[in-house]
Amino acid sequence: MFRRILDLMEERGSELSEQTIAISHGDDEATANEVKTMIEEKFKPKNVEVHMIGSVIGSHAGPGTIAIFFLNKLN
């Protein structure tokens, strides 16, 4: 399910193994931790942090939302 996101990370990310990557979730910590494991196995980043989405974003995005934050390559 999240393979496309990992493909986009690989395509667009800059030195992912040297980054701290963040995952935000909308009341779905189990899925966020699954994605964390996938990211750690594929990119071996320095750190992966998992946080719950704040109430303002959560009220618009809804439960089950997963967001991943990483630095892109510079063009």
N, CA, C and O atoms as a MOPAC input file, in Angstrom:
PM7 MOZYME 1SCF
protein

 N      0.81900 1    -1.20300 1     0.00000 1
 C      0.00000 1     0.00000 1     0.00000 1
 C      0.86200 1     1.26700 1     0.00000 1
 O      0.51400 1     2.25700 1    -0.64400 1
 N      1.96700 1     1.23500 1     0.71000 1
 C      2.81500 1     2.42200 1     0.79600 1
 C      4.03800 1     2.32700 1    -0.10900 1
 O      4.95400 1     3.14300 1    -0.01000 1
 N      4.05200 1     1.33700 1    -0.98300 1
 C      5.20600 1     1.18700 1    -1.87600 1
 C      5.40000 1     2.40200 1    -2.77000 1
 O      6.53200 1     2.81000 1    -3.03100 1
 N      4.31000 1     2.97700 1    -3.23700 1
 C      4.42300 1     4.15500 1    -4.11500 1
 C      5.06500 1     5.32000 1    -3.36400 1
 O      5.87200 1     6.05400 1    -3.93400 1
 N      4.71700 1     5.49000 1    -2.11000 1
 C      5.32100 1     6.56600 1    -1.31800 1
 C      6.81200 1     6.31100 1    -1.15700 1
 O      7.61700 1     7.23700 1    -1.26500 1
 N      7.18700 1     5.05500 1    -0.89800 1
 C      8.60900 1     4.73500 1    -0.77900 1
 C      9.33400 1     4.95400 1    -2.10000 1
 O     10.48100 1     5.40300 1    -2.11000 1
 N      8.67600 1     4.64000 1    -3.21800 1
 C      9.26200 1     4.90700 1    -4.53700 1
 C      9.48500 1     6.40200 1    -4.73300 1
 O     10.52800 1     6.81500 1    -5.23800 1
 N      8.50300 1     7.21500 1    -4.33400 1
 C      8.65500 1     8.66800 1    -4.45500 1
 C      9.77000 1     9.18800 1    -3.54800 1
 O     10.51400 1    10.09100 1    -3.92900 1
 N      9.88300 1     8.62200 1    -2.35800 1
 C     10.97300 1     9.01300 1    -1.46500 1
 C     12.32200 1     8.72000 1    -2.11600 1
 O     13.23500 1     9.54500 1    -2.07000 1
 N     12.44000 1     7.53400 1    -2.72500 1
 C     13.69000 1     7.14800 1    -3.36400 1
 C     14.00500 1     8.05600 1    -4.55100 1
 O     15.15300 1     8.45000 1    -4.75900 1
 N     12.97400 1     8.38100 1    -5.32200 1
 C     13.12400 1     9.22400 1    -6.51300 1
 C     13.47400 1    10.66300 1    -6.15800 1
 O     14.32400 1    11.27800 1    -6.80200 1
 N     12.82400 1    11.19300 1    -5.14000 1
 C     12.93600 1    12.61600 1    -4.83300 1
 C     13.83400 1    12.94800 1    -3.64800 1
 O     14.28800 1    14.08300 1    -3.51000 1
 N     14.09000 1    11.96300 1    -2.79400 1
 C     14.82400 1    12.22500 1    -1.56200 1
 C     16.30200 1    12.48300 1    -1.78200 1
 O     16.89000 1    12.04100 1    -2.76800 1
 N     16.87700 1    13.19400 1    -0.86000 1
 C     18.29800 1    13.52000 1    -0.90400 1
 C     18.99700 1    12.87700 1     0.27900 1
 O     18.73300 1    13.23300 1     1.42800 1
 N     19.89100 1    11.92700 1     0.00400 1
 C     20.68500 1    11.27300 1     1.04500 1
 C     19.81400 1    10.83000 1     2.22400 1
 O     20.04600 1    11.22900 1     3.36500 1
 N     18.82700 1    10.01500 1     1.93600 1
 C     17.86200 1     9.59200 1     2.95400 1
 C     18.52700 1     8.88400 1     4.12900 1
 O     18.02000 1     8.94100 1     5.24900 1
 N     19.65000 1     8.22200 1     3.89200 1
 C     20.33100 1     7.53400 1     4.98800 1
 C     20.95200 1     8.51200 1     5.98200 1
 O     21.30700 1     8.11900 1     7.09300 1
 N     21.08400 1     9.75900 1     5.60200 1
 C     21.67500 1    10.77100 1     6.48000 1
 C     20.62000 1    11.66100 1     7.14200 1
 O     20.97000 1    12.60100 1     7.85700 1
 N     19.35000 1    11.38200 1     6.91600 1
 C     18.27600 1    12.25500 1     7.39100 1
 C     17.56400 1    11.70200 1     8.61900 1
 O     17.64200 1    10.51500 1     8.93600 1
 N     16.87000 1    12.60600 1     9.29300 1
 C     15.81600 1    12.23500 1    10.22600 1
 C     14.52300 1    12.37000 1     9.44600 1
 O     14.21600 1    13.44900 1     8.93800 1
 N     13.76700 1    11.29800 1     9.34600 1
 C     12.51000 1    11.27600 1     8.61600 1
 C     11.38200 1    11.27400 1     9.63800 1
 O     11.46900 1    10.59900 1    10.66400 1
 N     10.33700 1    12.02100 1     9.36300 1
 C      9.20800 1    12.11800 1    10.29100 1
 C      7.95400 1    11.52500 1     9.66400 1
 O      7.71300 1    11.65700 1     8.46400 1
 N      7.17100 1    10.87800 1    10.49700 1
 C      5.87500 1    10.33800 1    10.08800 1
 C      4.83700 1    10.90400 1    11.04000 1
 O      4.99000 1    10.82100 1    12.25900 1
 N      3.78500 1    11.47700 1    10.48400 1
 C      2.65700 1    11.94900 1    11.28300 1
 C      1.45100 1    11.08500 1    10.94400 1
 O      1.26300 1    10.69700 1     9.79200 1
 N      0.63800 1    10.78700 1    11.94700 1
 C     -0.51800 1     9.93600 1    11.70600 1
 C     -1.76300 1    10.52200 1    12.36000 1
 O     -1.68600 1    11.22600 1    13.36700 1
 N     -2.90600 1    10.21600 1    11.76700 1
 C     -4.20200 1    10.61800 1    12.29600 1
 C     -4.82500 1     9.45700 1    13.03700 1
 O     -5.68000 1     8.75700 1    12.49400 1
 N     -4.40400 1     9.24600 1    14.27500 1
 C     -4.94200 1     8.20400 1    15.15100 1
 C     -4.80100 1     6.80400 1    14.54600 1
 O     -5.72200 1     5.99100 1    14.61000 1
 N     -3.62300 1     6.53900 1    13.95500 1
 C     -3.33700 1     5.21800 1    13.39600 1
 C     -1.86700 1     4.88500 1    13.62500 1
 O     -1.08400 1     4.75600 1    12.68300 1
 N     -1.52100 1     4.75200 1    14.87500 1
 C     -0.11900 1     4.51400 1    15.24700 1
 C      0.40000 1     3.18800 1    14.69900 1
 O      1.57600 1     3.08600 1    14.34800 1
 N     -0.45500 1     2.17600 1    14.62200 1
 C     -0.02200 1     0.87000 1    14.11800 1
 C      0.46700 1     0.97400 1    12.67000 1
 O      1.52300 1     0.44000 1    12.33300 1
 N     -0.29000 1     1.65400 1    11.82200 1
 C      0.12400 1     1.82500 1    10.42500 1
 C      1.36600 1     2.69000 1    10.33700 1
 O      2.26700 1     2.40100 1     9.54900 1
 N      1.42800 1     3.74800 1    11.13700 1
 C      2.60800 1     4.61200 1    11.14500 1
 C      3.85700 1     3.80500 1    11.49500 1
 O      4.91300 1     4.01100 1    10.89700 1
 N      3.74800 1     2.89600 1    12.45000 1
 C      4.89500 1     2.07000 1    12.82300 1
 C      5.25300 1     1.05900 1    11.73800 1
 O      6.42700 1     0.73200 1    11.56700 1
 N      4.26000 1     0.56100 1    11.00300 1
 C      4.54400 1    -0.30800 1     9.85400 1
 C      5.33300 1     0.45000 1     8.79100 1
 O      6.30600 1    -0.06400 1     8.23900 1
 N      4.89800 1     1.68300 1     8.51100 1
 C      5.60100 1     2.51500 1     7.52700 1
 C      7.00800 1     2.83300 1     8.03000 1
 O      7.96100 1     2.83800 1     7.25100 1
 N      7.13500 1     3.09200 1     9.30400 1
 C      8.45600 1     3.35800 1     9.89800 1
 C      9.39600 1     2.18700 1     9.64500 1
 O     10.54400 1     2.38600 1     9.24700 1
 N      8.91400 1     0.96400 1     9.87300 1
 C      9.73100 1    -0.22600 1     9.64600 1
 C     10.13300 1    -0.34000 1     8.18200 1
 O     11.27700 1    -0.67800 1     7.87600 1
 N      9.20100 1    -0.06200 1     7.27600 1
 C      9.49300 1    -0.12100 1     5.84500 1
 C     10.57600 1     0.88800 1     5.46900 1
 O     11.49000 1     0.57000 1     4.70800 1
 N     10.47100 1     2.09400 1     5.99900 1
 C     11.44900 1     3.14800 1     5.71700 1
 C     12.81100 1     2.76700 1     6.28600 1
 O     13.83000 1     2.92800 1     5.61500 1
 N     12.83500 1     2.26500 1     7.51400 1
 C     14.10800 1     1.88200 1     8.13900 1
 C     14.79300 1     0.77100 1     7.35700 1
 O     16.01200 1     0.79400 1     7.18600 1
 N     14.02200 1    -0.20100 1     6.88200 1
 C     14.60200 1    -1.31600 1     6.12600 1
 C     15.13000 1    -0.87500 1     4.76600 1
 O     16.18100 1    -1.33700 1     4.32100 1
 N     14.39500 1     0.02500 1     4.10700 1
 C     14.77900 1     0.41800 1     2.74700 1
 C     15.87100 1     1.48600 1     2.71600 1
 O     16.79100 1     1.39800 1     1.90200 1
 N     15.78500 1     2.49500 1     3.59100 1
 C     16.68700 1     3.64700 1     3.49000 1
 C     17.70700 1     3.74500 1     4.62600 1
 O     18.70400 1     4.45400 1     4.48900 1
 N     17.48500 1     3.06600 1     5.71500 1
 C     18.37300 1     3.09700 1     6.87800 1
 C     18.72200 1     4.52700 1     7.30800 1
 O     19.89700 1     4.87800 1     7.41600 1
 N     17.69400 1     5.34900 1     7.55300 1
 C     17.94000 1     6.73800 1     7.95600 1
 C     18.53700 1     6.81000 1     9.36000 1
 O     18.49200 1     5.84200 1    10.11800 1
 N     19.09100 1     7.96300 1     9.68800 1
 C     19.64000 1     8.17300 1    11.03200 1
 C     18.57100 1     7.97500 1    12.09500 1
 O     18.82400 1     7.38800 1    13.14800 1
 N     17.37000 1     8.47200 1    11.80500 1
 C     16.29100 1     8.41500 1    12.78500 1
 C     14.95400 1     8.52500 1    12.06200 1
 O     14.85200 1     9.16300 1    11.01400 1
 N     13.93900 1     7.90000 1    12.63200 1
 C     12.56600 1     8.06000 1    12.14400 1
 C     11.70300 1     8.38400 1    13.35600 1
 O     11.63300 1     7.60600 1    14.30800 1
 N     11.05200 1     9.52900 1    13.31000 1
 C     10.18200 1     9.96200 1    14.40400 1
 C      8.72800 1     9.78500 1    13.99200 1
 O      8.35900 1    10.05400 1    12.84900 1
 N      7.90600 1     9.32900 1    14.93300 1
 C      6.47400 1     9.14300 1    14.68700 1
 C      5.69900 1    10.02500 1    15.65400 1
 O      5.91900 1     9.97700 1    16.86400 1
 N      4.78500 1    10.83600 1    15.10900 1
 C      3.98300 1    11.75500 1    15.92000 1
 C      2.53100 1    11.72500 1    15.45100 1
 O      2.24300 1    11.39100 1    14.30200 1
 N      1.63900 1    12.07300 1    16.34300 1
 C      0.23600 1    12.21600 1    15.96400 1
 C      0.03600 1    13.58900 1    15.31700 1
 O      0.61200 1    14.58500 1    15.75600 1
 N     -0.77900 1    13.62500 1    14.27700 1
 C     -1.10700 1    14.89100 1    13.61400 1
 C     -1.86600 1    15.76800 1    14.59700 1
 O     -2.66300 1    15.27100 1    15.39200 1
 N     -1.62000 1    17.06200 1    14.54400 1
 C     -2.31100 1    17.99900 1    15.41800 1
 C     -3.79700 1    18.08500 1    15.11300 1
 O     -4.26100 1    17.60500 1    14.07900 1
 N     -4.52200 1    18.68900 1    16.00700 1
 C     -5.98500 1    18.72100 1    15.90300 1
 C     -6.49700 1    19.50700 1    14.68900 1
 O     -7.51000 1    19.13200 1    14.09900 1
 N     -5.82000 1    20.57800 1    14.31500 1
 C     -6.29200 1    21.37900 1    13.17400 1
 C     -6.16300 1    20.58700 1    11.87700 1
 O     -7.12700 1    20.47600 1    11.12000 1
 N     -4.98500 1    20.03900 1    11.61700 1
 C     -4.78900 1    19.23100 1    10.40600 1
 C     -5.64500 1    17.97000 1    10.49100 1
 O     -6.26800 1    17.57800 1     9.50400 1
 N     -5.68000 1    17.33600 1    11.65500 1
 C     -6.45600 1    16.11700 1    11.83800 1
 C     -7.93300 1    16.30500 1    11.56900 1
 O     -8.58900 1    15.39700 1    11.05800 1
 N     -8.46900 1    17.47200 1    11.90600 1
 C     -9.90100 1    17.70800 1    11.66700 1
 C    -10.21100 1    17.80700 1    10.17400 1
 O    -11.34200 1    17.55500 1     9.75800 1
 N     -9.21800 1    18.17100 1     9.37000 1
 C     -9.41300 1    18.25600 1     7.92400 1
 C     -9.05700 1    16.94400 1     7.22600 1
 O     -9.73700 1    16.53100 1     6.28700 1
 N     -7.98900 1    16.29200 1     7.69000 1
 C     -7.50200 1    15.08100 1     7.02200 1
 C     -8.23500 1    13.82800 1     7.49600 1
 O     -8.47300 1    12.91800 1     6.70200 1
 N     -8.59100 1    13.76800 1     8.76500 1
 C     -9.35700 1    12.64500 1     9.28800 1
 C     -8.50700 1    11.50900 1     9.81400 1
 O     -7.28800 1    11.49100 1     9.64300 1
 N     -9.17300 1    10.55700 1    10.46000 1
 C     -8.46500 1     9.41300 1    11.01300 1
 C     -7.85700 1     8.54400 1     9.91600 1
 O     -8.40200 1     8.43300 1     8.81800 1
 N     -6.73300 1     7.93800 1    10.23000 1
 C     -6.06100 1     7.06600 1     9.26900 1
 C     -5.07700 1     7.76600 1     8.36800 1
 O     -4.41100 1     7.11700 1     7.56100 1
 N     -4.96700 1     9.08200 1     8.48400 1
 C     -4.02800 1     9.84500 1     7.66200 1
 C     -2.59400 1     9.47800 1     8.02000 1
 O     -2.25900 1     9.33100 1     9.19500 1
 N     -1.75200 1     9.33200 1     7.00600 1
 C     -0.32400 1     9.10900 1     7.20400 1
 C      0.40800 1    10.14300 1     6.35100 1
 O      0.14500 1    10.26400 1     5.15500 1
 N      1.32600 1    10.88500 1     6.96800 1
 C      2.13000 1    11.87000 1     6.25200 1
 C      3.59900 1    11.58100 1     6.53300 1
 O      3.96800 1    11.27100 1     7.66600 1
 N      4.43400 1    11.68000 1     5.50900 1
 C      5.87100 1    11.41800 1     5.64500 1
 C      6.63000 1    12.67000 1     5.22200 1
 O      6.33800 1    13.28000 1     4.19300 1
 N      7.61300 1    13.03600 1     6.04700 1
 C      8.39200 1    14.25100 1     5.81700 1
 C      9.85600 1    13.88900 1     5.64000 1
 O     10.44000 1    13.18300 1     6.46200 1
 N     10.44500 1    14.38700 1     4.54500 1
 C     11.86400 1    14.15300 1     4.24100 1
 C     12.34300 1    15.27700 1     3.34200 1
 O     11.53300 1    16.00700 1     2.77000 1
 N     13.66800 1    15.42400 1     3.21300 1
 C     14.21800 1    16.48100 1     2.37400 1
 C     14.36500 1    16.00000 1     0.94100 1
 O     14.85100 1    14.89700 1     0.69100 1
 N     13.94300 1    16.83600 1     0.00400 1
 C     14.04100 1    16.55100 1    -1.41900 1
 C     15.42700 1    16.90000 1    -1.94200 1
 O     16.19000 1    17.62300 1    -1.30000 1
 N     15.73700 1    16.36400 1    -3.13100 1
 C     16.94200 1    16.74200 1    -3.83300 1
 C     16.78700 1    18.17400 1    -4.33100 1
 O     15.69400 1    18.59500 1    -4.70700 1
 N     17.87300 1    18.90500 1    -4.33000 1
 C     17.85600 1    20.25400 1    -4.88800 1
 C     18.04600 1    20.15900 1    -6.40000 1
 O     18.86700 1    19.37900 1    -6.88400 1
 N     17.28700 1    20.95200 1    -7.13300 1
 C     17.40700 1    20.95200 1    -8.60500 1
 C     18.31900 1    22.04600 1    -9.04100 1
 O     18.55100 1    22.21500 1   -10.23800 1

